[in-house]
């Protein structure tokens, strides 16, 4: 039995690994290059027309500059609470902490139920993601409606040796300091600054904090998309890397598949066995060969597991697969190829019916393809940064964020408003402390101006 939940778009005949797909990839690259030139021209124009900071904005910006110690203290507190996606207790603790802060700022809040995501697995290695609840906080108002998004989970489980916050000069180290607890601090202090000067009053702002972004927002996607349809601008507080705002992103997919074979004695009855590990190996080669750098599609088998003992022909083996793709059709084509690979037997010349594969697939992030509206938002943000003495550059990325979900719904979205940092998803993760103030200052001006458009 095979199970699949790709994106709901209808599948078309396969185009991956053929000339037309290569042309599509090159056309997409050319599109981005052309758009980048247009972006630079538009940016120059925008920088000229973006009005100087008002006295009120200067006051708010100055107040933020005085909050660095408190911002660092909050970052340390958040970082020292483990929020690996599967650690519901830690995730709930951070959500409760942030909810209390938002309630103090006059937001109404409600929990959004998390889900249990079950996937096929070998006996004894059950793979289930029990997602903690998410949080939606809202303030009603007039003018443009802003949706601010952040995730509280990290990739570091409870048994990770990388658990604590530390600091050396202007650099913070720890799990999530940039991805994205630094962004949560930036978001919160931008709102605190506006509230301090009574500038939150009358603004329509929603805050969505999800607990499963690091595993693909498998539970929260529906909430993100629902809220995207109700707002005018999306602001996502992922890390800004090294003073960079991300313009375009690849789509992301994932698969988990389990090969079931037939166990037998590796010495006395080897011929009677059907090795799930052997079949898994053949399938891995086929899957890895889907990578095509010309079209921008990359596939990675990241985790494998299987077998019972050295001297037993393996009855079960499993793998987790990652997919990145620039164009929506390429994702659909990849799922079709996966299903063909899962349905075939490669390791034995005659299929006796004793080898089978169960699978789960998901295209959990669509590509983030720039639009005129999202470029205008990007231009405005860079121009405001210049008013604040921040020289922000533009980049594209193969990494995914919830901003890809909101943009695909039609919400113009900027998805890298968090603090600077590098080394995400590793024990080398670090963040630039002074960027906490910089990005919060950027946000207070941006929020104020967007809400009044």
N, C-alpha and C positions, 0 to 999 in steps of 0.2 A: 504494500500500500504506500502511495506517495501522497504527501500533503504539500500544498504550496499556497502562499498568499502573496503573490507579487502585486504591484500596483494595479489598480482596477482598469487601466487602459487596455483596450483590445490588443491582442498579440497579432503581429504581422509576420509574413514569411521572413526567415532569418537573413540577416545581412552581414553579421559579424564574420570576420576573417575572409572578407572578399573585397574586390576592388572598390565597390560602391561604398563600403564602410570606410575604407581608407580615405576616399574622397570626402565623405561626410566629416571625418575627423579633421582633415586639412582645412575644409571649409569653415569648420567651427573655430579652429585656431586662427584662421584669417579673419573671421568675424570678430573675435576678441581683440586681435591686433588693431583692426580698423576702429573698433569701438574705443580702444585705449587712446588712439590719437584724437578721436572726437572728444573723449573725456578730458584730455589735457586742454584742448581748446575751450571746452565749456568751463573747465575749472578756472582758467584765466579770466574768463568773462565773469564768472560767479564771484571770484575774489574781489573784483572791482566794485560789484554792486552790493555785496554783503555789508550792511551798515555797521559802523563802529559800535563798540560796547556802550550801552546806555549807563547812566550813573547807577541805576538800580542793578543792572547786571554786574557792574564793577564791584558793588557792595557784596553781592552774593559770591562772586569769585574770590574776593578777599576773605570772606568768612570760611570758605572751603580750605583756603591755604592754612588756616589756623587749626585745622582738624586732623593733621597728619598723625599725631600721636594716638588719638582715639581710633583712627582708621586702622593703624597698625595693630593696636590692641584687639580690635574686633577681628582682623585677619588672623591673628595668632589664635584667638579663641576658636574661630571656625575651623582652622587648619588642624587643630589638636583634637577635633572630634572626627573620628573615622566615619566617612560617608561613602564607603564602597557601595556600589549599587545594591548588593545583596544584604548589606547591613542595615536593615530597616530601623533598628533602634537608633543608630547614629543619624540616619537621614531624618527620622522623625524629630530628633532633638534639634537639629539645625533648622528644620522647617518651623518648629515651634518658636525658636529664638527669633527668627526673621519675622514670623507672623506677629509676635508681640511688638516688634519695632514698627511694623506697618500699621497696626491698630493704633499705636500712639500717634501716628501721622494722620489719622482720620480715615484710614481705609476700612472698608468692610471686607470680610474674608470668608471663604468657604473651602472645605476640602473637596478634592476631586479624587474619586476612588481609583486606586491602583489596581492592576490586574495580575493574575498568575499566568505566566507565559510558559506553556509546556512544549517541549521539543522531543523528538525521538532520541533514544539513547540505548546503549548496551545495558544489560542487567548489572546492577550494582553501581552504575555511574549516572543515575537519573539526573537529567539536566532541566531544571525548572527555575525560572526567574520570578520570584515573588516580589512584585514592585510595591514600594511604599506609596502612600497617598501623595498627591500633588496639592499645590496651594494656588488659589486664585484670589487676589485682593484687588478691589476696585474703588475708585472715587468717581462720582458722577460730576459732570460739568458740561459746559458748552464748548464750542470750537472743535478743533480736530481731536480725534480719539487716538491716543497713543497706547500701544501694547509693548510692554517691557518684559523681556523673557530672560530667565537665568536657570541654570540647573545646579542642584545641590549635591549630586552624586559625583564620585570620582572613580577612577579605575583601580584604586588600591584597597584590597580586602583587609579584613581584620588581622590576618596573619602576615601582612606585608611588613618587612623591616623598616620601611619608609613611612613613619607615622607622625613625626613631630615637627613643629615650626622652629626655625632658627634664623638668625640674622647676622650678617656681616656688612656693616656700613649701609649702603643703599640697596643691598640685595637680600631678599627673603628666600628661604628654602623651606620646602615642605610639600606634602601631598595636596595638590589643589591650589597652591598659592597663586597660580596664574590661570589654571583650568579647573573651575573658574571661581574660586572663592574670592580672589581679588576682584573679579567682576561683580560679585554680589555686594562687596563692600563699596565699590564705585557706585553701583545703582542706588544702594541705600542712602549713601551720603549725599548724592545729588538730590534725592527726595528730601532729606533732612534740611539741606540748605534752602531749598525752595520753601519748605514749610516754615523755617526760621523767619523768613521775611514775608510770610503769609501769601506766597506766590503759588501754592498748591490749590488755593481756593478757586473754585470754578473751572478747574482743569479736568478733563475726562481722561483718566489714566488707569490702565489695568496692569497688574503685575502677575505674571504666571511663572511660578517656580516648579519645575518638574524634577522628578527623582530618578529618571531612567534614561537620560540623554546619552550616557556613555554606552548603553547597550542598544541604542538606536531609537529611543523614544517609542518603544513598541507599545507601551500602555498610554503614554501621554499624547501621542500624535493626534488623536481625535480631538483632544481639548485644544491643542495648539491650532489646529485647522479651524475649529469652531470659532475661537477668539480672533483669528486672523480675519475672518469674514466680517467681523463686527467693528474693525478699527481702520484708521486711515494711514498710520505709519507703524512699522515694527522696529524696535530697538533691542538687539540681542547683545548680552554682555560677555561674550566670549573674549578671550585675550586678544589684545591688539598686537601681539608678537613683539616686533621691534619697531614701534611707531608706525604700524601698517594697518590699513583698513582693507578688508577682503571684499573684492568686487564680485567674482564668479567662483563657483565651487562645483566640483564633480558630484554626481549622484553616487549614492552608496547602496549596496545590497549585501546580503549575507545568506548563507545556507548552512544547515547542519544536516549531515546524512549519516545513516547507520547501515553498514553492510552486515547481513546475517549469512553465516556459512554453516558448515557442519563439522563439529568437533570429532577428532579421532586421535589415536596414539601416534605420535610423531615418528616412532620407530616401527612398531609392529603393524600399524594399519594406516600408514601415510596415504596410500592411494585412495582409501575410503573417505578421507577428509576433503573438505572444501574450505580453503583458508580465506577467511574474511580479510585478514591483513594483506594477503597477496592481491585480492581483488581491490582493496582500498588503494594499494600502491599504484595499480594500473589506472584507477580512476583519478588519483591525484595528478598523475602525469598528464592525463587528458585535460583536467581542469586548469592546471598551471599553464598549459599550452594555449589557453584562451587569451592570455595576456598579449596585447598588441600595442606597442608603444607608438606606432604611427597614428592609430585612431584614438589613443589616450585611454584605452581600456586596460585595467590591471586587475588580476585575480591572484589571491594569496590564500593558500591553505595554511592557516595559522596555528591550529591545534589538532593533534591526532591522538587517538587512544585505542587500545584493543588487546585482545588475547587474554589467556588465562594462565598459561604456564609455558616455560621453555619447551617442554616436551609434549605439548598439546597443539594440534592444528587448530588455529584460532577460530572459534565459532562466531565472533562478533568484533567489529572494529568501527570507529566513528571519527568524524572530522568536522571542524568548523572552517568556513570559507568566507573570505572578504572579497567584495567587488567594488571597483570604482569606475565610473563611466561619465563621459562629458555630455552625452545626448540621451534623451529619454528612450528612444528606440533601442539604443545599445543595451540598456538594462533589460528590456523585454527580450531581446535576442539572447542575452547571456542566460536568462532563466530558462529559455527554451533549450539552449545547449546543455545546461545542467540537467534538465529533465531527461534528455537523450542519454547523457552519460550515466545517470542514475539507473536508467532502464536497461542498459546494455550490460553484458558480461564479457569481460576482456581477458580474464586470467586462465580460463580453461577452454580448450578447443571445442568441447561439446557442453552445452548448457543443460545440466541434468535437472534444473529447477530447484536445486538446493542452495543456490545463491540468490539473495534478494536484497533490495535496498529500500529503506524508508527515508524520506527526506522532508525537510521544512525549509522554505525559502521566503525571503522578504526583500523587496526593494524599499528600504525604510527611509531613504532620503532621495528625493528627486534632485537633479542638477539645479544649481542656482544660476540661472541665465539672466544677465543684466537686462534691465528695461530702461526706457527713458526716465521713468519716475524714480527708479532706484538710483540711477546715475545722478539725478538731480539732488536726491537726498545725500548721496556720497559727496557731491561737489559742495553742498552747503556745509556739511560737517568739516571738510578740509578747510574751507574758507573761514569758518568759525575758529578752527584750530590755529590758523595763522594770526587771527586777531589776538589769540591768547599766547602767541609765541611758540606754538607747537607745529612743527613741520611734519605733517603726516603724509605718508606715501601710500600707494595702492598696490595690491597684489592679488593674484588668483591662488586658489588652494585646492588640493585634493582631499582635504579634511572636510567633514560635514558638521553642520550645526542645525538647530531648529529654525534658523533663518532661511534655510532652503525650503522648509515646509511652508512657512508663511509667504515667502515670495512666490512659490508655485500656486498658492491660492489667489494671488493677485495683490498682496499687500506689499508695497514698497518697503524694503527691509535693509537695515544696516546691521551687520552681525558681528562686529568686532570692536565694541565700545568699552571693553574691559581693560584692565591694567596690562602693561607690558610684561612679557615673560617668555622663557624658552624651556625646552626639555620636558614638555608635557608628556604624561603617560610613562615617565621613567623616574628613577631615583635622582636624576639630575635636574628635576623641575625647580625653577627659580623664577622670581619676579622682581621687577624694579620698583622699589618702595615709593619713590617720588612720583611714579606714574599714577599712583592711587589718587593723589590730589589733582594731577593734570587731567586725568580722564573724568573725574567728577566735575571739575570746572568746565570741561568740554560739554558734558551732559547737561549741566544746569542751563547753560546758554541755549543749547540745541533744543531741549525740552520746552523752554520758555518760548522760543521762536516758532517751533513747529505747532505748538498748541494754539497759537494766535493766527496761523495762516488761514 
